[in-house]
Amino acid sequence: MLRLEDIKTFYGNIQALKGVSLEVNEGEVICLIGANGAGKSTTLMSISAVVPPRGGEIYFNDEPISQFAPDEIVKLGIIQVPEGRHIFPGLSVQENLDMGALLRRDKEEIARDLDYVFELFPILKDRKSQAGGTLSGGEQQMLAISRALMAKPKLLLLDEPSLGLAPLLVQQIFEIIRKINTESGTTIFLVEQNANLALKIADRGYVMETGRITLTDTAANLLANEDVRRAYLGV
């Protein structure tokens, strides 16, 4: 579904990605793990065209997309939940969800998807008239994921969904991420510092160090890898 070939991305003269190649197959949950500053978020922003790569190529369903604008990426069905959530704080929960479905015209499907996100996150239904900015951090993360789902993604990009959340809530969010994949078949590319939880819900994983992919394997093998365990799992 998604293929990155030798991607090189810069911030000014600083090279953040130094020839990144990876692939995400349809229906998979793929995680990208690594230390702070490794280039994980830049990888997602390169895919979303927020920070376009200067070299290499990105393919989506075999179509080259590295020259696409961000709105064209969204129209392809590649939807990102950014680090820090970035909901619309002055809009209600319902209005934030409506924004997710802004480009859609299938009203019956939109209504079904709204029911689905309220089933996943019942607290959002209870707070649908409440301003997004007044929600707790965990509730805002739920809203950010739900807003993305309302866009009916073919590929869902999740950037650090556990950031700043209490451990119990982190566990709940990860269970729901896996549920989204298994119930709807949505392909998910997950960037996450909590390598232990990410690898437990993923099918495969990539390890990134200083802008390069240094290791890839099944999630189960990465969990058992002694170097990964020492560097990223704290054991």
Backbone bond lengths (Angstrom), bond angles and torsions (degrees), N, CA, C in turn:
res aa  C-N    CA-C-N  psi(-1)  N-CA   C-N-CA  omega(-1)  CA-C   N-CA-C  phi
1 M - - - 1.466 - - 1.524 111.22 -
2 L 1.351 116.55 -54.30 1.465 122.19 179.98 1.517 109.00 -119.67
3 R 1.325 116.16 135.32 1.465 120.11 179.05 1.520 109.40 -140.90
4 L 1.309 116.11 126.19 1.461 122.26 173.94 1.511 107.85 -107.30
5 E 1.334 116.04 130.24 1.457 120.75 -179.66 1.523 109.86 -124.86
6 D 1.339 115.29 109.22 1.466 122.81 172.55 1.532 112.08 54.89
7 I 1.341 115.78 47.27 1.474 120.82 -176.36 1.531 110.90 -75.39
8 K 1.321 113.81 130.09 1.473 121.51 176.93 1.530 107.74 -123.35
9 T 1.329 115.34 120.17 1.469 120.66 -176.91 1.527 109.08 -127.43
10 F 1.323 114.99 140.07 1.461 121.22 -175.59 1.527 110.56 -125.26
11 Y 1.343 115.22 152.32 1.458 123.26 163.44 1.523 105.70 -112.99
12 G 1.329 116.73 100.99 1.458 119.10 -172.05 1.515 109.28 64.35
13 N 1.338 115.99 -121.60 1.463 119.97 178.18 1.524 113.04 -96.70
14 I 1.321 116.36 1.33 1.466 120.75 -178.79 1.527 109.22 -90.78
15 Q 1.323 116.35 120.92 1.466 119.76 -179.83 1.523 109.80 -86.94
16 A 1.338 116.64 118.52 1.463 122.07 -177.80 1.524 111.89 -93.86
17 L 1.332 116.86 -39.20 1.468 121.36 178.05 1.517 108.38 -115.42
18 K 1.333 115.52 128.68 1.473 120.90 -169.35 1.534 110.59 -118.37
19 G 1.327 114.99 57.48 1.454 119.20 177.74 1.520 112.45 91.13
20 V 1.335 116.42 54.07 1.463 121.82 -176.91 1.536 110.16 -84.30
21 S 1.320 115.21 128.22 1.468 121.89 174.93 1.521 108.13 -128.38
22 L 1.320 115.61 130.68 1.464 120.85 177.04 1.522 108.05 -161.82
23 E 1.324 115.55 168.68 1.460 119.41 176.76 1.522 110.80 -144.18
24 V 1.322 114.26 150.73 1.461 122.79 177.93 1.522 106.52 -126.99
25 N 1.319 116.82 119.80 1.457 121.29 -179.92 1.523 110.78 -89.33
26 E 1.305 116.30 152.70 1.455 121.38 -178.82 1.526 110.98 -57.60
27 G 1.332 115.83 132.33 1.459 121.58 177.59 1.512 115.31 88.33
28 E 1.330 117.35 -5.66 1.461 120.82 -178.19 1.529 112.21 -84.88
29 V 1.339 114.44 159.46 1.460 122.03 160.47 1.526 105.54 -110.61
30 I 1.321 115.80 116.74 1.459 121.96 -179.87 1.522 108.22 -114.95
31 C 1.323 116.77 136.17 1.467 118.93 176.90 1.523 109.64 -117.80
32 L 1.313 114.11 147.84 1.465 123.41 175.81 1.515 106.67 -119.02
33 I 1.322 116.48 116.02 1.463 120.66 -177.23 1.526 109.63 -116.84
34 G 1.324 115.12 159.96 1.458 120.96 179.74 1.506 109.85 163.17
35 A 1.313 115.58 172.42 1.464 121.59 -177.74 1.526 110.48 -74.75
36 N 1.324 115.83 167.32 1.471 121.08 172.44 1.521 109.88 -55.21
37 G 1.329 116.52 135.69 1.452 120.23 177.27 1.514 114.76 81.46
38 A 1.333 117.69 6.15 1.471 120.40 -178.15 1.517 112.50 -73.50
39 G 1.344 116.38 -23.13 1.460 120.11 -178.13 1.512 113.80 113.45
40 K 1.312 116.96 12.87 1.477 120.67 -175.96 1.527 111.16 -65.37
41 S 1.327 116.76 -52.09 1.467 120.04 -179.26 1.526 111.04 -65.67
42 T 1.334 116.93 -35.40 1.460 120.22 177.41 1.525 110.73 -61.65
43 T 1.323 117.25 -34.81 1.464 120.88 177.39 1.521 110.16 -59.99
44 L 1.332 116.83 -46.51 1.463 119.89 178.86 1.521 111.24 -65.79
45 M 1.322 116.53 -40.69 1.466 119.25 -178.88 1.526 112.15 -69.26
46 S 1.331 116.72 -26.38 1.462 120.35 173.81 1.523 110.18 -69.60
47 I 1.334 116.36 -41.72 1.464 120.39 178.19 1.527 110.01 -62.83
48 S 1.333 116.56 -42.21 1.468 121.85 -177.39 1.523 113.30 -79.42
49 A 1.331 116.97 -4.32 1.474 123.53 179.76 1.521 112.72 70.01
50 V 1.323 117.81 15.02 1.468 120.54 174.05 1.528 108.99 -70.15
51 V 1.332 116.18 -39.20 1.467 122.57 172.42 1.529 106.27 -125.59
52 P 1.324 117.90 88.96 1.471 120.52 -173.20 1.527 112.03 -63.97
53 P 1.329 117.52 140.98 1.463 119.94 177.42 1.520 111.54 -69.64
54 R 1.334 115.40 152.97 1.469 120.64 177.05 1.527 111.64 -98.88
55 G 1.314 116.39 -10.34 1.456 119.94 179.91 1.507 110.70 -150.60
56 G 1.335 116.25 157.68 1.450 121.02 -177.87 1.517 111.38 84.67
57 E 1.325 115.84 -171.84 1.461 120.53 -178.83 1.520 110.72 -145.28
58 I 1.328 115.13 145.79 1.466 122.99 174.41 1.524 107.20 -113.23
59 Y 1.330 115.93 131.62 1.463 121.26 179.16 1.523 109.46 -117.98
60 F 1.330 115.50 137.63 1.456 121.15 173.20 1.520 107.32 -125.95
61 N 1.318 115.77 116.70 1.475 121.32 -172.24 1.527 110.26 49.87
62 D 1.336 114.56 45.68 1.472 124.85 176.14 1.531 113.90 69.18
63 E 1.325 118.04 8.20 1.461 121.29 176.63 1.526 109.50 -100.11
64 P 1.333 118.79 126.98 1.473 120.16 177.47 1.530 110.58 -68.13
65 I 1.326 116.09 129.38 1.469 119.64 -173.89 1.520 113.24 -128.41
66 S 1.325 118.98 7.16 1.472 119.63 -173.42 1.528 112.66 -67.48
67 Q 1.342 117.18 -16.59 1.461 119.90 178.70 1.529 112.03 -98.41
68 F 1.326 117.47 2.76 1.461 121.25 -179.76 1.525 110.70 -72.97
69 A 1.331 115.86 151.49 1.466 122.06 172.26 1.527 109.25 -81.49
70 P 1.338 117.68 160.50 1.478 119.79 -178.64 1.521 114.08 -54.45
71 D 1.348 118.38 -39.87 1.459 119.13 -178.59 1.524 111.49 -67.96
72 E 1.337 117.42 -30.40 1.463 120.67 176.96 1.527 110.71 -70.55
73 I 1.322 116.09 -34.98 1.469 120.59 176.44 1.529 110.01 -62.73
74 V 1.329 116.38 -44.55 1.466 121.06 178.85 1.537 110.48 -61.05
75 K 1.322 116.59 -41.54 1.468 120.08 -179.32 1.522 112.18 -64.27
76 L 1.343 117.15 -24.50 1.467 120.89 176.27 1.527 111.67 -73.16
77 G 1.333 116.42 -16.56 1.465 120.45 -177.55 1.511 113.83 100.95
78 I 1.342 116.94 15.14 1.463 121.83 175.15 1.526 107.64 -96.38
79 I 1.320 116.26 109.96 1.467 121.75 -172.39 1.526 109.34 -120.79
80 Q 1.323 116.24 129.20 1.467 121.23 -177.40 1.523 111.61 -109.61
81 V 1.338 115.12 136.57 1.464 122.28 167.08 1.527 105.75 -100.37
82 P 1.330 117.92 105.68 1.465 119.97 -171.03 1.527 112.82 -74.24
83 E 1.303 115.21 158.85 1.468 120.70 172.78 1.522 108.83 -59.86
84 G 1.322 116.75 135.19 1.461 120.36 -179.15 1.513 113.74 86.76
85 R 1.341 116.86 3.44 1.468 124.80 170.29 1.524 114.42 75.81
86 H 1.338 117.90 -57.22 1.472 121.71 176.38 1.534 113.24 53.74
87 I 1.311 115.80 47.03 1.459 119.51 169.93 1.530 108.41 -74.23
88 F 1.331 116.57 172.14 1.468 120.74 175.60 1.529 107.70 -89.54
89 P 1.339 118.18 103.39 1.467 120.27 -169.93 1.517 114.03 -65.73
90 G 1.331 117.98 -29.92 1.460 120.57 -177.69 1.514 113.58 -85.21
91 L 1.331 117.06 -9.40 1.464 120.73 178.52 1.519 109.86 -94.47
92 S 1.322 116.21 152.84 1.463 120.46 177.24 1.522 110.22 -69.85
93 V 1.316 115.99 166.76 1.468 121.13 175.00 1.519 110.08 -54.56
94 Q 1.339 116.46 -47.63 1.458 120.56 -179.91 1.535 111.29 -60.81
95 E 1.312 117.33 -41.86 1.464 120.50 -179.38 1.524 111.41 -67.30
96 N 1.337 117.35 -36.42 1.457 120.33 174.87 1.524 110.70 -61.56
97 L 1.320 116.53 -42.40 1.462 120.44 178.73 1.525 111.19 -66.68
98 D 1.329 116.21 -37.93 1.472 120.18 176.89 1.531 110.52 -62.24
99 M 1.334 117.00 -36.56 1.455 120.58 178.04 1.530 111.17 -62.84
100 G 1.335 115.92 -35.10 1.463 119.67 177.60 1.516 112.46 -61.70
101 A 1.329 116.30 -33.86 1.466 121.72 -177.54 1.523 112.63 -96.00
102 L 1.326 117.27 15.81 1.464 121.60 -170.65 1.534 113.39 -57.98
103 L 1.322 117.50 -36.78 1.462 120.75 -175.60 1.527 112.87 -88.08
104 R 1.315 117.05 -1.93 1.469 120.32 -176.61 1.532 111.27 -92.88
105 R 1.324 115.35 153.41 1.466 121.71 178.32 1.530 112.07 -124.78
106 D 1.326 117.04 -1.68 1.469 121.54 -176.92 1.529 110.24 -87.19
107 K 1.327 115.89 83.29 1.465 121.22 -169.52 1.526 113.61 -59.15
108 E 1.322 117.09 -40.03 1.466 119.56 -179.46 1.523 111.06 -65.84
109 E 1.344 116.31 -41.59 1.464 120.20 178.03 1.528 110.98 -66.73
110 I 1.325 116.49 -37.62 1.466 120.47 177.61 1.526 109.83 -60.48
111 A 1.321 116.47 -43.63 1.470 120.57 179.30 1.526 110.54 -62.82
112 R 1.342 117.00 -40.15 1.466 120.11 178.73 1.524 111.28 -66.43
113 D 1.344 115.47 -39.87 1.463 118.94 179.21 1.528 111.45 -67.70
114 L 1.322 116.50 -34.39 1.465 120.06 176.43 1.529 110.08 -63.97
115 D 1.324 116.62 -43.55 1.469 120.23 176.41 1.529 110.30 -59.91
116 Y 1.338 115.69 -38.56 1.466 120.12 -177.86 1.529 111.33 -65.79
117 V 1.350 117.36 -44.90 1.466 118.21 -178.94 1.530 110.93 -68.63
118 F 1.320 117.33 -31.45 1.464 119.59 175.76 1.527 111.02 -70.71
119 E 1.336 116.17 -28.06 1.468 119.87 174.62 1.526 110.25 -71.35
120 L 1.350 115.97 -39.78 1.466 119.94 178.13 1.526 111.41 -67.21
121 F 1.333 115.76 -41.74 1.471 122.08 -174.88 1.531 109.12 -128.57
122 P 1.335 118.60 78.47 1.470 121.15 -176.78 1.524 113.89 -57.26
123 I 1.339 117.10 -28.65 1.466 119.98 -178.92 1.524 110.79 -61.92
124 L 1.332 117.04 -30.43 1.467 119.73 -179.98 1.523 111.46 -69.23
125 K 1.309 116.99 -33.35 1.472 120.20 176.39 1.519 109.93 -65.39
126 D 1.341 115.06 -40.43 1.472 119.49 179.15 1.528 111.65 -65.73
127 R 1.345 116.23 -26.62 1.466 120.66 -174.19 1.535 112.18 -113.12
128 K 1.320 118.08 22.32 1.464 119.79 -170.75 1.529 113.22 -64.81
129 S 1.342 117.84 -20.84 1.468 119.99 177.63 1.523 112.33 -94.34
130 Q 1.330 116.74 -2.85 1.464 121.94 -176.05 1.526 110.10 -85.07
131 A 1.323 116.91 143.74 1.463 121.26 177.80 1.520 110.36 -63.14
132 G 1.320 116.15 135.89 1.460 120.38 -177.61 1.516 113.04 -57.96
133 G 1.325 116.63 -35.86 1.455 120.14 -178.01 1.516 114.78 -68.28
134 T 1.332 117.81 -13.34 1.465 120.97 179.49 1.525 112.31 -94.47
135 L 1.322 117.21 -1.84 1.465 120.45 178.08 1.520 110.59 -75.55
136 S 1.322 116.33 158.30 1.464 120.87 173.37 1.527 109.08 -68.76
137 G 1.333 116.78 167.48 1.463 120.64 179.24 1.517 112.36 -58.04
138 G 1.329 115.67 -42.36 1.455 119.68 179.41 1.514 112.37 -65.57
139 E 1.323 116.12 -40.43 1.464 120.26 178.57 1.521 111.33 -66.89
140 Q 1.336 116.38 -36.43 1.460 119.84 176.74 1.532 111.10 -65.28
141 Q 1.331 116.85 -36.59 1.470 119.19 176.48 1.527 110.48 -65.58
142 M 1.325 116.44 -40.87 1.461 120.39 175.80 1.524 110.74 -60.05
143 L 1.327 116.17 -40.97 1.460 120.81 -179.73 1.528 110.77 -67.53
144 A 1.321 116.88 -40.60 1.465 120.35 -179.87 1.530 110.93 -63.05
145 I 1.322 116.55 -42.24 1.476 120.49 177.50 1.523 109.81 -66.17
146 S 1.328 116.86 -43.10 1.470 120.88 -179.12 1.522 111.23 -64.57
147 R 1.326 117.06 -41.00 1.471 120.54 177.96 1.531 110.10 -59.62
148 A 1.335 116.40 -41.14 1.463 120.36 177.72 1.526 111.21 -64.72
149 L 1.322 116.93 -39.94 1.467 120.32 179.67 1.523 111.33 -65.49
150 M 1.330 116.98 -30.83 1.462 120.22 179.33 1.536 111.66 -68.00
151 A 1.335 116.40 -16.00 1.463 120.18 174.93 1.528 111.45 -83.43
152 K 1.313 117.23 -1.54 1.469 124.49 -179.27 1.528 110.85 54.72
153 P 1.320 116.90 65.26 1.471 119.84 -175.03 1.527 112.91 -70.74
154 K 1.332 115.02 143.23 1.459 120.67 166.73 1.526 109.12 -84.58
155 L 1.332 114.62 -35.11 1.461 121.87 176.38 1.514 108.27 -132.62
156 L 1.332 116.33 121.37 1.464 122.41 -179.03 1.520 109.11 -103.66
157 L 1.338 116.02 120.42 1.459 122.62 178.26 1.526 108.44 -100.56
158 L 1.315 117.06 121.44 1.465 122.03 -178.21 1.522 109.38 -116.79
159 D 1.321 116.57 120.67 1.463 121.94 -177.40 1.526 109.87 -108.48
160 E 1.321 115.69 106.25 1.471 123.38 176.27 1.534 112.68 52.41
161 P 1.320 119.00 58.29 1.469 119.55 -178.54 1.525 114.53 -65.88
162 S 1.335 117.50 -17.80 1.473 119.56 -178.84 1.528 112.91 -88.62
163 L 1.336 117.26 -6.68 1.465 121.02 -170.84 1.525 112.25 -58.32
164 G 1.335 116.23 122.52 1.457 122.31 174.63 1.510 115.58 77.13
165 L 1.336 117.85 9.82 1.458 120.06 -177.41 1.526 111.48 -102.21
166 A 1.333 116.15 151.90 1.457 121.86 176.33 1.526 109.91 -65.25
167 P 1.341 118.21 148.03 1.468 121.06 -175.53 1.528 114.52 -53.28
168 L 1.328 117.64 -41.03 1.463 120.08 -178.76 1.520 110.62 -64.39
169 L 1.321 116.63 -39.10 1.457 121.07 179.95 1.531 111.11 -71.84
170 V 1.325 116.31 -35.38 1.463 120.78 176.43 1.528 109.89 -58.69
171 Q 1.324 116.12 -46.29 1.465 121.07 178.89 1.523 110.40 -58.45
172 Q 1.319 116.81 -43.49 1.468 121.45 179.98 1.530 111.43 -63.44
173 I 1.332 116.51 -43.71 1.469 120.89 -179.70 1.528 110.30 -61.76
174 F 1.330 117.00 -42.12 1.465 119.86 -178.47 1.528 111.71 -68.91
175 E 1.305 116.68 -36.38 1.468 119.32 176.03 1.526 110.47 -62.54
176 I 1.324 116.40 -38.57 1.466 120.21 -179.43 1.529 110.92 -72.12
177 I 1.330 117.39 -35.47 1.466 120.26 176.32 1.531 109.84 -58.98
178 R 1.318 116.29 -45.25 1.462 119.60 179.07 1.527 110.28 -66.40
179 K 1.319 116.67 -37.35 1.466 120.97 179.28 1.533 110.99 -63.52
180 I 1.321 116.70 -40.71 1.467 121.12 177.93 1.528 109.54 -58.71
181 N 1.320 115.91 -42.18 1.463 120.38 179.97 1.530 111.77 -66.74
182 T 1.317 117.00 -46.14 1.464 119.45 -174.70 1.520 112.41 -75.04
183 E 1.335 117.82 -35.27 1.462 120.26 -176.41 1.531 113.23 -82.10
184 S 1.325 116.63 -39.47 1.456 118.89 -175.83 1.522 113.17 -106.29
185 G 1.321 116.37 -8.97 1.459 120.20 -178.50 1.516 113.84 74.55
186 T 1.327 117.20 12.03 1.466 120.83 -178.96 1.526 110.43 -65.44
187 T 1.318 115.97 129.65 1.463 121.54 176.12 1.524 108.36 -76.87
188 I 1.339 116.15 135.50 1.470 120.34 -173.98 1.522 110.47 -129.19
189 F 1.337 115.00 130.74 1.466 122.38 173.03 1.516 106.44 -115.57
190 L 1.319 115.52 113.57 1.459 123.46 -169.11 1.523 110.58 -113.18
191 V 1.328 116.09 122.91 1.465 122.18 170.90 1.516 107.09 -101.88
192 E 1.341 116.54 128.18 1.462 117.95 -171.40 1.524 111.15 -156.95
193 Q 1.342 114.74 136.04 1.472 119.75 174.67 1.516 112.07 -79.96
194 N 1.332 116.87 -28.29 1.463 119.93 177.85 1.526 107.99 -78.69
195 A 1.327 114.56 81.26 1.467 120.38 -172.61 1.526 111.96 -62.25
196 N 1.306 117.11 -35.27 1.463 120.74 -177.85 1.531 110.85 -60.63
197 L 1.320 116.70 -51.60 1.467 119.73 -179.32 1.524 111.51 -68.66
198 A 1.328 116.98 -40.28 1.463 120.38 -179.33 1.521 111.34 -60.01
199 L 1.325 116.55 -45.65 1.462 120.42 -178.60 1.526 111.90 -69.20
200 K 1.315 117.02 -27.28 1.468 119.78 179.74 1.524 112.63 -70.64
201 I 1.337 118.14 -24.64 1.474 119.33 179.73 1.523 112.36 -105.15
202 A 1.347 117.04 -8.05 1.464 120.64 -175.21 1.522 111.53 -88.58
203 D 1.328 114.80 159.33 1.464 121.49 171.24 1.526 110.26 -86.97
204 R 1.327 115.80 -45.25 1.463 121.54 178.49 1.527 109.04 -137.24
205 G 1.318 115.21 164.22 1.458 118.94 179.50 1.511 112.44 -142.98
206 Y 1.326 114.58 157.15 1.461 123.00 173.94 1.525 107.60 -123.61
207 V 1.324 115.94 142.11 1.470 121.93 174.50 1.524 107.99 -107.86
208 M 1.327 116.12 129.68 1.466 121.62 -178.44 1.519 109.88 -116.40
209 E 1.325 115.16 135.70 1.466 122.32 175.16 1.517 108.51 -135.85
210 T 1.318 116.68 125.36 1.472 124.32 176.48 1.528 112.80 42.73
211 G 1.331 114.91 51.43 1.453 120.57 172.66 1.515 115.97 81.16
212 R 1.311 116.69 9.88 1.470 120.75 179.56 1.530 110.37 -130.92
213 I 1.326 116.25 147.34 1.459 121.23 170.85 1.520 107.67 -81.13
214 T 1.327 116.57 121.87 1.467 120.37 -176.22 1.520 112.88 -107.74
215 L 1.342 116.55 -15.40 1.468 119.01 -177.42 1.514 108.76 -160.42
216 T 1.307 116.91 141.19 1.460 121.99 172.02 1.517 109.26 -143.05
217 D 1.337 115.64 143.03 1.466 120.44 -178.98 1.516 107.89 -169.41
218 T 1.322 116.28 179.19 1.458 118.92 171.23 1.516 108.42 -64.46
219 A 1.318 116.26 154.63 1.465 120.11 -179.43 1.528 110.57 -60.93
220 A 1.332 116.76 -39.51 1.467 120.60 -179.45 1.528 110.77 -62.04
221 N 1.338 116.84 -42.11 1.472 119.70 179.88 1.523 111.72 -68.81
222 L 1.327 116.89 -36.63 1.461 119.49 177.62 1.523 111.31 -66.60
223 L 1.323 116.55 -37.68 1.476 120.21 176.62 1.522 111.57 -61.77
224 A 1.326 115.94 -31.13 1.464 120.60 -177.47 1.528 112.39 -91.92
225 N 1.330 117.57 -9.94 1.454 121.68 -176.71 1.529 110.59 -71.29
226 E 1.317 117.02 124.73 1.465 120.96 -174.18 1.523 112.19 -63.18
227 D 1.333 117.49 -39.39 1.469 120.17 179.77 1.522 110.89 -65.47
228 V 1.329 116.45 -41.98 1.477 121.03 178.49 1.520 109.56 -65.54
229 R 1.318 116.48 -41.58 1.469 120.37 -178.79 1.532 110.68 -62.40
230 R 1.317 116.98 -41.91 1.470 120.27 179.91 1.525 111.31 -69.11
231 A 1.333 116.35 -42.75 1.473 120.33 -172.08 1.520 112.51 -79.44
232 Y 1.347 117.14 -36.70 1.450 119.30 -168.43 1.531 115.25 -124.01
233 L 1.316 116.84 -17.42 1.468 119.42 -177.22 1.520 112.45 -106.22
234 G 1.333 117.39 -6.03 1.457 120.23 175.95 1.502 113.60 69.73
235 V 1.351 118.06 27.03 1.477 120.63 179.58 1.524 109.52 -131.26
